Amino acid sequence: MAVETKQRDYLRVATEEAWGPPEMFAGYRKLLADKSLDDPGFNSLCGFYLGSSSERARSTVRRLQDIGPERIADMDASGIDVQVLSLTSPGVQVFDAPTANALAISSNDQLAEAIGKYPTRFVGLAAAAPQDPAAAAREIERAVRKLGLKGVILNSHTHNEYLDDPKFWEIFEACESLNVPVYLHPNSPSKGLIGPLLESGLDGAVYGFAVETGMHMLRIIVKGVFDRFPKLQFVIGHCGEALPFWLFRINFMHRAGMASKRYSFLPQLKQQPGDYLRENVTVTNSGVAWEPAIMLCHQVMGADRVMYAMDYPYQFVPEEVAVSDALPMTALDKRKYFQLNAERVFNFKS
């Protein structure tokens, strides 16, 4: 473990840390080579990381595929005690259903094997293929009950379709029944959303990811998913994809729109959007090592609804850990932020 200047009374659990098996990247390369996928976001994201000779692209792809000694060494170097591992975006969600299902099963098996080798350092989230919701629900149950994985990773839209569509709700039913959370992770914006972002170089993590994922989370809320599945829990990263910042206006304008019956297709919710965000969603600070944003989330969401994350290996900056160590929180809230909330949300003990 890296030498630290002062003793701490919490473990550092990093809750949005990415990995990916070589066969998945091989599948991406095939899609890029034969141009069979009409998805400009995929072409931009994976075209860069798998086609660029830059040090950022090469080191990121190498680290993504290591769930062994190099990753453990990086964790030690930055003082991270535990990583919650999830399949990197876009995961299996760009493939056809049979391929996606097979890759989800294989990747979950590999992840469980790695956790078996490093049981005190890794926790895992299960991959699933929304292309076939029934099969996805079965794989989630297998991954949780047989493999011991602690949640589900879904990388936003699947072939430009969003999870508020009831056809995907078998997945939510399985997660609620199993009492495991869904981590709604960014993907490149869908085909109908990406145009103005891509043409200005804003489609990726710089901004487009937050636009895509924040909108997706709001769609899930306003379409009544949490009225149908009141115990279902979600996690979103990057300081809540800016939703905590916008919460006052979201509540006000949603209430005004419903009162005026502007959108007749929307259900009448039992609560305000912000109530669901605070009761059914936990946010992480992944990639946002910035005290003002973290503390805003802490104030808006509450101490039990904010968790630490690094966003390894996409934002592997070990010195940024010190920003979170120095946050102006009580000792108990700091322990919740780094350790206790993660243990509760993902149901494990460090």
C-alpha positions in Angstrom: 0.0 0.0 0.0 1.2 3.5 -0.7 2.8 5.4 2.2 0.3 7.8 3.8 1.0 10.8 5.9 -1.8 10.3 8.4 -3.8 7.4 9.7 -7.4 7.1 8.5 -10.4 5.4 10.0 -12.0 4.4 6.7 -11.2 2.2 3.8 -11.2 3.8 0.3 -13.8 1.9 -1.9 -13.7 3.1 -5.5 -17.2 2.3 -6.9 -17.0 3.0 -10.7 -13.9 1.2 -11.9 -13.9 -0.2 -15.4 -12.6 -3.4 -17.0 -13.1 -5.4 -20.2 -12.1 -8.8 -21.6 -10.0 -9.1 -24.7 -12.8 -10.9 -26.7 -15.1 -7.9 -26.2 -12.6 -5.6 -27.7 -12.0 -8.0 -30.5 -15.8 -7.7 -31.2 -15.6 -3.9 -31.2 -12.7 -4.0 -33.7 -14.7 -6.3 -36.0 -17.7 -3.9 -35.8 -15.4 -1.0 -36.6 -13.7 -2.8 -39.4 -16.7 -4.0 -41.3 -18.7 -0.8 -40.6 -21.8 -3.0 -39.7 -23.0 -0.8 -36.8 -24.7 2.4 -37.7 -23.8 4.2 -34.4 -21.7 7.4 -34.7 -21.2 7.4 -30.9 -19.7 3.9 -30.9 -17.5 4.8 -33.9 -16.2 7.9 -32.1 -15.6 6.3 -28.7 -14.3 2.9 -29.6 -12.7 4.2 -32.8 -10.5 6.4 -30.7 -9.5 4.0 -28.0 -8.9 1.1 -30.3 -7.5 3.0 -33.2 -5.4 5.8 -31.7 -1.7 5.4 -31.1 -1.8 8.0 -28.3 -0.4 7.0 -24.9 -3.9 7.7 -23.3 -5.6 5.3 -25.6 -3.0 2.5 -25.4 -2.5 2.7 -21.6 -6.3 2.8 -21.0 -7.0 -0.3 -23.1 -4.2 -2.2 -21.6 -5.3 -1.4 -18.0 -8.9 -2.2 -18.8 -7.9 -5.8 -19.7 -5.9 -6.3 -16.5 -7.9 -7.5 -13.4 -4.8 -8.8 -11.8 -1.3 -7.7 -10.7 -1.1 -4.4 -12.6 -4.5 -3.2 -11.4 -3.6 -4.2 -7.8 -0.3 -2.3 -8.1 -2.2 0.8 -9.4 -4.6 0.6 -6.5 -1.8 0.3 -4.0 0.0 3.3 -5.6 -3.1 5.5 -5.1 -4.3 4.1 -1.8 -7.4 2.4 -3.0 -8.4 -0.5 -0.9 -11.3 -2.0 -2.9 -12.5 -1.5 -6.5 -16.1 -2.2 -7.6 -15.5 -3.5 -11.1 -17.9 -3.1 -14.0 -17.8 -3.8 -17.7 -16.6 -0.8 -19.6 -18.9 1.2 -21.8 -20.6 0.3 -24.2 -20.2 -3.2 -22.7 -22.2 -5.9 -24.6 -24.9 -3.5 -25.6 -23.7 -2.8 -29.2 -23.9 -6.5 -30.3 -26.7 -8.6 -31.6 -28.6 -10.4 -28.8 -27.0 -13.9 -29.0 -23.5 -12.4 -29.1 -24.3 -10.0 -26.3 -25.8 -12.8 -24.1 -22.7 -15.0 -24.6 -20.3 -12.1 -23.8 -22.3 -11.2 -20.7 -22.1 -14.7 -19.4 -18.4 -15.1 -20.2 -17.4 -11.7 -18.7 -19.4 -12.4 -15.5 -17.6 -15.7 -15.1 -14.2 -14.0 -15.7 -15.0 -11.3 -13.2 -16.1 -13.8 -10.6 -12.8 -15.7 -11.1 -10.8 -12.5 -10.5 -12.7 -11.7 -7.4 -12.0 -15.2 -6.2 -8.3 -14.5 -6.6 -8.5 -11.1 -4.9 -11.5 -11.3 -2.5 -10.4 -8.4 -0.3 -9.7 -6.1 -3.2 -12.5 -6.6 -5.8 -16.3 -6.5 -5.8 -18.1 -7.0 -9.1 -21.2 -5.9 -11.0 -22.8 -8.2 -13.5 -23.1 -7.5 -17.2 -26.4 -8.1 -18.9 -27.8 -7.8 -22.4 -30.9 -5.6 -22.6 -31.3 -6.8 -26.3 -33.0 -9.8 -24.8 -34.6 -8.7 -21.5 -35.7 -12.2 -20.4 -32.3 -13.6 -21.0 -30.8 -10.6 -19.2 -33.0 -11.2 -16.2 -31.9 -14.8 -16.1 -28.2 -13.9 -16.3 -28.6 -11.3 -13.6 -30.1 -14.0 -11.3 -27.3 -16.4 -12.1 -24.6 -13.8 -11.6 -25.9 -12.7 -8.3 -27.0 -16.0 -6.8 -24.3 -18.3 -8.2 -21.3 -16.0 -8.8 -21.8 -13.5 -5.9 -21.8 -10.4 -8.0 -23.3 -7.4 -6.2 -25.3 -5.4 -8.8 -25.8 -4.8 -12.5 -24.0 -2.5 -14.9 -26.0 -1.0 -17.8 -24.3 1.4 -20.1 -27.2 3.7 -20.9 -29.0 3.2 -24.3 -29.0 -0.1 -26.2 -29.2 0.4 -29.9 -30.8 3.9 -29.3 -33.5 2.5 -27.0 -33.9 3.5 -23.4 -34.8 1.6 -20.2 -38.0 3.5 -19.5 -39.6 1.4 -22.2 -41.6 -1.3 -20.3 -40.2 -4.0 -22.6 -37.0 -3.8 -20.5 -38.7 -3.9 -17.1 -38.1 -7.6 -16.6 -34.5 -6.5 -15.8 -35.8 -4.1 -13.2 -38.1 -6.8 -11.7 -35.1 -9.1 -11.4 -32.9 -6.4 -9.7 -35.6 -5.4 -7.3 -36.4 -9.1 -6.4 -32.7 -9.8 -5.8 -32.2 -6.5 -4.0 -29.2 -5.4 -6.1 -28.7 -2.0 -7.7 -28.4 -0.9 -11.3 -25.4 1.2 -12.1 -26.5 3.4 -15.0 -23.2 4.2 -16.6 -22.7 6.6 -19.5 -22.5 5.6 -23.1 -21.9 7.8 -26.1 -25.2 9.7 -26.9 -27.7 7.9 -28.9 -28.1 8.5 -32.7 -30.9 11.1 -32.2 -29.0 13.1 -29.6 -25.3 13.0 -30.7 -25.2 15.3 -33.7 -24.5 18.8 -32.2 -22.2 17.2 -29.6 -20.2 15.1 -32.1 -19.6 18.0 -34.5 -18.1 20.1 -31.7 -16.0 17.3 -30.1 -18.3 17.2 -27.0 -19.8 13.7 -27.4 -17.5 11.9 -24.9 -16.8 12.2 -21.2 -16.2 16.0 -21.6 -19.9 16.6 -21.8 -21.9 14.2 -24.0 -21.8 11.4 -21.5 -23.5 13.5 -18.8 -26.1 14.8 -21.3 -26.9 11.2 -22.3 -27.0 9.6 -18.9 -28.6 12.4 -17.0 -31.4 12.5 -19.5 -31.7 8.7 -19.3 -32.0 8.8 -15.5 -34.7 11.5 -15.8 -36.6 9.4 -18.4 -36.7 6.5 -15.9 -38.0 8.8 -13.2 -40.7 10.6 -15.1 -42.0 7.5 -16.9 -42.9 6.1 -13.5 -40.4 3.3 -13.1 -40.0 3.9 -9.4 -43.7 3.9 -8.8 -43.8 0.5 -10.4 -40.6 -0.7 -8.6 -40.4 1.3 -5.4 -37.6 -0.7 -3.9 -35.4 -0.5 -7.0 -32.1 1.3 -6.5 -29.9 3.0 -9.1 -26.4 4.4 -9.0 -25.1 7.1 -11.3 -21.7 8.6 -11.4 -19.9 11.9 -12.2 -21.6 13.8 -9.3 -25.0 12.6 -10.5 -24.5 13.6 -14.1 -25.4 17.2 -12.9 -28.9 16.2 -11.8 -28.4 17.4 -8.2 -27.5 20.9 -9.5 -30.6 21.1 -11.7 -33.0 19.5 -9.1 -34.9 22.7 -8.1 -35.8 23.5 -11.7 -36.5 19.9 -12.6 -39.1 19.7 -9.8 -40.6 23.1 -10.6 -40.9 22.6 -14.4 -42.1 19.0 -14.1 -44.8 20.1 -11.7 -45.8 22.9 -14.0 -46.0 20.7 -17.0 -48.1 18.1 -15.3 -50.5 20.7 -13.9 -51.0 22.2 -17.4 -51.3 18.7 -18.9 -48.7 19.6 -21.5 -47.6 16.0 -22.0 -50.6 13.8 -21.9 -48.5 10.6 -22.3 -46.7 11.1 -19.0 -48.0 9.3 -15.9 -49.0 11.2 -12.8 -46.2 10.5 -10.4 -46.7 9.8 -6.7 -43.8 12.1 -5.8 -41.7 14.9 -7.3 -38.7 13.8 -9.5 -36.3 15.0 -6.8 -37.9 12.7 -4.2 -37.1 9.6 -6.4 -33.6 10.9 -7.0 -33.0 11.1 -3.2 -34.8 7.8 -2.4 -33.9 5.5 -5.3 -30.6 6.8 -6.5 -27.1 7.1 -5.1 -24.4 9.2 -6.8 -20.7 8.8 -7.0 -18.1 11.5 -7.7 -16.3 9.4 -10.4 -14.1 11.6 -12.4 -15.0 14.7 -10.4 -12.2 15.4 -7.9 -13.6 18.8 -7.1 -14.8 19.8 -3.6 -17.6 22.2 -4.6 -19.4 19.6 -6.8 -19.0 16.8 -4.3 -20.2 18.9 -1.4 -23.2 20.1 -3.4 -24.1 16.4 -4.0 -23.6 15.8 -0.3 -25.9 18.7 0.6 -28.6 17.9 -1.9 -28.6 14.1 -1.8 -27.7 13.5 1.8 -24.7 11.8 3.5 -26.1 8.3 2.8 -26.5 8.9 -1.0 -22.9 9.9 -2.1 -20.0 7.5 -2.7 -16.4 7.8 -3.7 -15.1 6.6 -7.1 -12.0 7.2 -9.2 -13.1 6.3 -12.7 -10.1 4.0 -13.3 -8.5 3.7 -15.7 -10.0 6.5 -17.7 -9.1 9.1 -15.0 -6.2 7.4 -13.2 -4.7 10.4 -11.3 -3.6 9.0 -7.9 -3.0 12.5 -6.4 -6.8 13.3 -6.9 -7.6 10.9 -4.0 -6.3 13.6 -1.6 -9.1 15.9 -2.7 -11.7 13.5 -1.3 -9.6 12.9 1.8 -9.7 16.6 2.5 -13.4 17.1 2.1 -15.0 19.2 4.9 -17.2 16.3 6.3 -17.7 14.9 9.7 -15.7 11.8 10.5 -18.8 9.6 10.2 -19.9 11.2 6.9 -16.4 10.8 5.5 -16.5 7.1 6.4 -19.9 6.8 4.7 -18.6 8.5 1.6 -15.5 6.3 1.3 -16.7 3.0 2.7 -20.0 2.5 4.5 -22.4 3.6 1.7 -20.7 1.3 -0.8 -20.9 -1.6 1.6 -24.6 -1.0 2.1 -25.5 -0.2 -1.6 -23.6 -3.2 -2.9 -24.2 -5.5 0.1 -20.6 -6.5 0.9 -18.2 -6.2 3.8 -14.7 -4.8 3.2 
